[in-house]
């Protein structure tokens, strides 16, 4: 019989494998500064950035850092080992417009994160066209099969859960009270 592996271990192993493949793609393209992008918010690029932070030390002996695009300043020097930047949603808000020439010049390549069963082929093609127009090489992509709702949706879901807590017991089931003896 095959030993059972917990789902969390399988998830960690899959994340580790994706991070290893991302580093391999970056190394093969001689890319040290990589921007993580997606079509939409909630596609999992921030989660993947956290995976890189968690697994990179096992994948490479070279220095690395993971930064947020929101806190990145154009004058920041990005010549420190591998630099992975949790980037932008290309098809939302300002999207690709925030990728000014100075910003684009600071990256060697882009990794596109797609949300499985949500991101369409047309959206991926549009993202690729925008990146091609901006002359930003796409190193590869990550197919995110885990549901990562946008932050606002996650907060609404959490609040709804709090509103309905504690759960109602089915009719005929009574909560038993216990007294502690002193």
N, C-alpha and C positions, 0 to 999 in steps of 0.2 A: 504494500500500500504506500501511496505517496504521502509524505508528511504534510500536515496542514500548516499553511503560513498565514499569519494574521494579515488582515487587509492593510493595516497601517504599515507593516513591514513591506508589503508589496508596493504600496504607494511610495514609501521612501526609496525603495530600489528603483522604481520607475522614474522618480524625480532625479535621483543620482545619475541614472543613465541619460536622461535628457540634458542634464548639466554637462556631463562628459561629452556628449555629442555636440553641444553648443561650443564648448572649448575647442573641440577638434575642428569644427567648422571655422572658428575664428583663427586658430593656428594655421590651418590649411590656406586661408586667404591672407595670412600675415596681418590680420586685423587685431589690434590691441585695444581699440576704443570702439565699443559696440553699443548701438542704440536699440533698445527694445521698443517696438511699436505694435499697435493693434488697430483693427478697424474701429472698435468701439470700446468705451469704458466697460469694465467688467469682463473682458475677454481673458484675463488671467496674466497680464504682463507683470503686474505688481507681485503676484504670487510667484511667478517664475523668477523675478528678481530676488525674492526671499529665498527661493530654492538655490539660486546661484550663491547667495551669501552663506547658506547652510552647507552646501556640498562642495564648494570650490576648493577648499583646503585639502580635500581628499583627491581631487582631480588634478591639481597642479601644485608644484612647489613654488611657482612664481608668485610675486605679490599681486593682489587683486583688490579691487574695491567696487562696491555697488552704490551708485548715487541715484538721487531722484532728479528728474528733469526740472521739476518745480523749484528746486533749491539750487540748481546749477546756474552759475553766472558765466557769461561769455569769456571773462578773463581767467576763469579757472584753468589751471594747467592740468591736462589729462594725460601726462606722460609717465604714469606710475603703473608699471606692470600692465595687467589687464584692467580695463575700466568698463563696467557695464552700467548703462544708464536706463532706469525705468522711465521710458519716454512718453510719447503722446498717442492719443487715439486719433488716427488720421482722418476719419470720416465724421468727427464731431467737433463742435466749437470752432476754434481757429485751425485745428488740425495741422496739416502740413505747412500752413502759413507761418507757424512759429519756428520752422526750420530755416532760419535766415542763412545767408551764405557763410557768416562767421561760425554759426552753430554747425552747419553741415561740414565745414572744413575741419572741425575738431573730431569727427568720427571717421573710422575706417570702414564701417559697414553697419548693416541693420539686420536684426532678427525680427521676423514678423510672427506675432502670436495670434492664432486664430482660435475662436471658441467653437469646439466641435458641435455639429448639428445646429448651429446658430449662424455663424458667419457664412455667408453665401459665396459661391465662386465669383459672382459678379463683384462683390465687395472686395474680395481678395485681388481680383484683376484690377480694380480701381486703385487699391492701395499700391500694388506693384507699379501701375502707370504713374502714380504721383511720385513714388520713390525714384523711378527711372527718369522722370522729368527733372527731378532735383539732383540727378546724377549721384544717387546714394546706392551703393551696391548692396543687394540683398544676399546675405550669407546663407539664409535658410529660413525655416519656419518651424513653429511648434504648434502641434494640434492639441489643444487643451480639451481633454475629455471631461474635466471636472467642472461642475457648475460654479462659477464665481459671479454672483449677482453684483450689479453696481452698488456702491455704498449706500445710496439713498434707498434702494430696494431692500437691502439687508437691514437697515435701521427700521424701516416700516415693518418688516417681518418680525424683528425682535420686539418692537413695541406691541404688535398684535399678540405675540406670545405672552408678553407680560400681562396684557389686558385679560387674557383668558386663564391666567394662573390663579389658583391651583386648578388642576383639571377636575371636571365634575365626575363623580362616581356614577356608575350605571344605577338605574332604579333598583331598589331592593338590597343594595350593598350599603352597609353602614360602616362608618369609621369607628374603630374600636378605641376606647379611651383606656389608658393605663394609668394607675396611680403608683407613685413611688412610695415605698414604705421607708420610714426614717428609723 
